[in-house]
């Protein structure tokens, strides 16, 4: 019974519990993942292990230890085992919004509450669900995810999907997912993701500072600044669409003006000095669902960074502050973040 309870919990953590088929794909996907785990030390001790993989695993061991000793993140067996899922992504998340709204549809689950996305281990299943939502007239986006957190219910393994990144990006994703184990507030995806992004960002700064690697730290800060500038463009586009949707216009006119704003946003990006770094963002349809992710992950990151500084740049104090904030009624919680 305990095992069944954990499996049902996992279903909800991955993204939902609505139909038996969804239960099935979630449970089977996670069980397949967990049954394929190999201890990282065993992989390192295998003479057949590729040199590139060996180097990445050795780095992960150092990052994992740093996460607990220096960032106050949970010390457990997460990221001490390795799985190659044979794919560039472990899950595909589906986000949907109304045609003239930037508010993502919510799916509510046991344990984790309501989320603004729904995840699938199989890309085809995600595509089928996305097609169903599009047939209802919704804006839809399907994006691959390199990792996900079971919030401490299971020891999350290191995945091959996490390794095809720079050192800074690899450290960031480990810090991010462990942050979800540290603090998680039900029914507030934007709060949880912005908090985790803030932890990963400060964590990577500390990682390079700790090793006195000034050049790498400078490169990371430059990349963070470029990401911020691109995010500002996205948020401006999002705000313009929000203003449009607040108007009382005919659907035909609204649809035309929406398209005009999307074209204008593309042109503003092309005219910027950001180069091709974010060109992949424009592949496929640029719609409300894709822009909804911007607010989900980035809108409150500056507020959480301010909270970190106000906590004396102490991770334990910061986590306590975030927990206290999470206990507030949602409207008051968001007002506090907006004030920061």
N, C-alpha and C positions, 0 to 999 in steps of 0.2 A: 504494500500500500504506500509506503514511503517513496519507493521508486516511482510508482505511478503518479504520485503527487508532484514529484520533482519533474517528471516528464510533462505533465500538464502545465506546470509553471513555465518550463522552457518554451512550450508552444506560445505562451503569452509574451514571453520575453523577446522572442524572435520577431513577433509582430501581431499576433492576434489569435482569437479563438472564435470562429464563426461557424465553420462547417467541419464535418468529419474529414473531408479531403484536406482541409487546411491543417487540422490536427495531424493527419498522417504525414504530409510533406514536412512539417516542422519537426515532428518526433523522429522520423526516419532520417532527415537531413542531419540533425544534431547527433543522433546515435551513430551514424556513419562517421561523422567527424570525430567523435570521442573514441570510437573503437579503433581509429587509425593512429592514435597518439603514440609517439615514440619519445622517450626521455632524451632531452637535448644532449646530455652527457654521453648517452649511447651513440647518438649520431656523430658526435665529435670523436668518439673512440673508434668509429668504423673507418678502416683504411680506405674504403671505397667512396667516402664522402668527398664531394667536389670541393676544391679549395675555396671557391667563391662562397659556397654555402657555409663552409666551416668558419670563414672569416665573419660572416653575418651572425652566425649563432654565438660566436665568442663575444661579439659586440652586444648582442641581446642580453647575455648573462650579466655583463657590466651595467647595462642600462637598467635591467630589472633590479639589481642590487641598489643602484643609485636611487631608483624610484622610492624604495622603502626607507633607506637610510637618510636621504637628503630632502625628499619631498613629502615624507610622511604618508605615502600611499600604502595600501594593504600589503602585508608580507604574507603571502600564501603561495600555493603552487601554480598560480596562473603564469603562463608564459615560461614554464620550465619544461614543457613538452612540445613536440613539433608535429605538424600535419601538413602534408602536401595535398591540397584539395584538387589539383589538376586543372585549375582554372585561375584566371586573373582576379576574380572576386569570389567571396564566399557566399554572399547573399545579394539579391537585387531588391531594392526598395522601391515601392510604388507610392508616389505622391499625387494627390488629385485636389483640384479646386474647382469651384463654379467658373463658368466662362467669364463672368464679370465680377470676380472677387479674388482677393489675395489670401483669403483665409483657407488653409488646407483642411480637407476633410479629416475628421478624427475617427479612429478605430479604438474602441475601449476593450481592455483585456484584464484578466485577473492579475493580481500582484502589482503590475507596473502601471495600471490605470490607462489613461487615454494617450495615444500617440498620433502624430500627424503623418504617419507613413505605415505601410504594411510590407513585410519582407518575405521573400521566397528564396529557397535554396536553388531552385531550378529556374533558369532564365526564361524558359518557355512558359512556365506557370505564371511568372511575373508578367510576361507579355500578354498572356490570355486575360489575366485580371485587368491589365491596363486597357485592353481592347474593349472589355465589358464596360469599364468606366467611361471610355470615350464615346461609346454608343449611347450613353446617358447624357451626352453633351458637356462633359467635364473636360477641363484642361488636365492633362496627365503627363507626368514625367517618371521615367524608370531609370534609376541610377545604381550602378554597382557599388558595393561596399567591401572594403578590404578586411574589415573586422567588425565584431559586435561583442557586446558585453552581456554576460548572464547575471551581472550584478552580484557576483559572489556565490550564486547557487551552485555553480560548477567551477572547476579550475579551468579557466579559458586557456586553450593551447595557442602557441605561436603558429601562425599560418604562413605558407609560402606567399600568400597574397599580400602579406605585410612586408616582405623582404625586398621587393623590387622597387626600392625607394632610396633616397639619400639617407645618410646617417641621421640628419636632423629630422627628416620625415618619419623614419622608423622609430626614433625615440619618442617623437610626438604622438604617434598612434598608440604606443604602449602607455604613455602617461595619460592619454585621453581615455582609454578604455578602463584603466585602473581608477581614474577619477570617478567614473560611474559607479564603481564599487564603493568608493569612499562616501559619496553623497548622491542620493537619487530621490527626487521629489515626484510623486505620482501626479499624472495629469498635466505635466508642464514640460513638454519636449524642449521648447525654446530655452527655458531656464536651465535644464540639465545639459543641453549641448553647449550653450555659451559658457557655463561653468567649466565644462571639460576642456573647451578650447582655451580658456584662460589658464587652466592648469598646465596644459601641454605647452603653451607658449612660454610661460615663466619657467617651466621645467627644462625646456631646451636651452633657454638662456643660462640657467644654473648649470646645466650639463657642460656647456662649453666654458663657462667661467671657472668651474671647479677644476677643469683640466688646463686652465690658462691658455686656451686656444683662441687668441684674440681675432685672428683672421677668419676662422669659421664662425665666431660669434658675430663679427661684422657682416659677413655674408648673410647670416640668418636674419639679422636685423634689417638688412636691405630687402630681403625677400618678404619679410613681414610688412614692411612699408609698402612694397609694391602690391601685396595682397590687399592691404587696407585701401589703397587708392582704387583698385579695381572694385572692391566691395562697395566703396562710396559711390561709384558709377552705378552699380547694381541697385543700391538703396535709393538713389535718385530716380532711376527708372521705375522702381517699385512705387515710390511716392507719387510720381506723375500718373501712373496707372490708377493708384488709389484715388487720386483727385478726380480722374475721369469717371471711375465707377460710382463716385458719390453724386454725379450729376443725373438728372432725370432726362435721359435721352432715349430715343428709339433704339431698338437692338441693332438695326442695320447701321445707324450712325455710330453707335458705341463700338461696333465691331470694326468699322473703318478707322476710327480714331485710335483704337487699340493697336491696330496694325501699323498705323503711322508712328506711334510712339515706339514700337518695337524696332522699326526701321531706323528711327532717329537714334535710339540707343546703340545700335550696331555702328552707325556712322560716328558717333561720339567715341566709341572704343577705337575704331580704325584711325581716328584723328589724334588719338592720345599717343604718348611715348611709351606705352606698355609693351609694344612689339607683339610678337606672336605667342607670348607666354600663356595667354588665356583664350587662344583661338578655339581650343577644343570645347570651350563653354558654349560656343555658338553653333556647334554641330547639332543637327536636328532642329526641332521646333523650339523656339524660345517663347515660353508661355508663363501663365500665372503660377503653375505648379512648380516650375523650375525656379522662378523668382521667390516663391514661398520659402524655399530652402535657405535663401540668404538670410532672411530674418530669423529662421530657426537656429542657425549656427552662429551668426555674427552680430545680431542687433545689440545684444547686451554684453558682448565681450569687453568693451571699454569699462562698463559699469563694474564687472567682476574684477578687472585689473585694478580699478580704484579701490574696491573693497579689500583687495590683497594688500595694497599699500597702506590703507587705513588700519589694517590688522598688524601693522609693524613689519610687513613683508615676512610674516611667520606663517608657514603652512598650517600648523595645528590651530592657531588662532583664526586663520582664514576659514578653515573647514568648519569650525564652531560657528563663526559668523554666518556662513552660508546655510548651515543647518537651521539656525535660528530664523533666518530670512525665509527659509522654506516652510517653516511652521506657521507663517502669517497667512491670513486669507489671501487668495490669489490676487485680488484687486490691489490690496495694500502692498503685497510683495512686488508686483509689477510697478506700482507707483514709486516704490523705493528705488528700484533699479533705474527707472526713467529719470529720477531726480539725480542719480549719480552720473 
